[in-house]
Amino acid sequence: MPLQSDASPTDLPQEAVGIFSAWYKTAGTDRRIEDANVMALATASDTGLPSCRMVLLKSFDPRGFVFYTNLGSRKGCDLQANPRAAICFHWSPLGRQVRIEGGVTRVTSQEADIYFASRPRSSQIGAWASRQSQRLESPSTLLSRIASRTVQFAAQPVPRPDFWSGFRVRPDRVEFWSEGSFRIHHRRVFVLSADHGWQSLELFP
């Protein structure tokens, strides 16, 4: 069933995309930063119970920020029940942070298929074998499931499971924070207003 969402219908301004793109590129080429695409993802259940974990950004454009997961995982269930999320990048060596909030939509089947096909074969099989976030009675159970799927797909490409896909966080708020001396930090936020227009504001640190 398609994910219903109150995600913003208005793309992120090119200026904000440009700032993020430049910061992300700098973080990705800084040897002090091991994984520039690591981001904290916060979700909430249908009862408002919050949960946060680290995930990997796989793509971004003016429409939003994309990551992939098992749809039956805790985050997958949260987002299908309560399709809003917050993500945060913190590149400490650069003294920079980006906070993003917005509605969430599922990526298209084509997008998910293309990304899944690009993954290492072991990761593809792992996606089939793992019942992510469900109780694991014994590590041997997981190893057995991996072995079974390895045999199943031995002579063919591994297809994407229908329970595995991606989510796109479509921002209605993006804040860029950069560290300053004596706690005089710089904060600039892009906020989507009720009439679907974007505003750029400076904030007190």
Protein Blocks (a to p, Z undefined) as FASTA:
>chain_A
ZZddfbdfbdcdfklmmmmmmmmmmmmmmmklmblmbccdddddfkopacddddddfbdc
fkbccddddfkbmklmmmmmmgcdddddddfknopacddddddddddfklmmmmmmmpcf
klmmmmmmpcghiacfbfklmmmmmmmmmmmmmmgccdddfkbccdddddfbdcddddde
hhiacdddddddfkopacdddddZZ
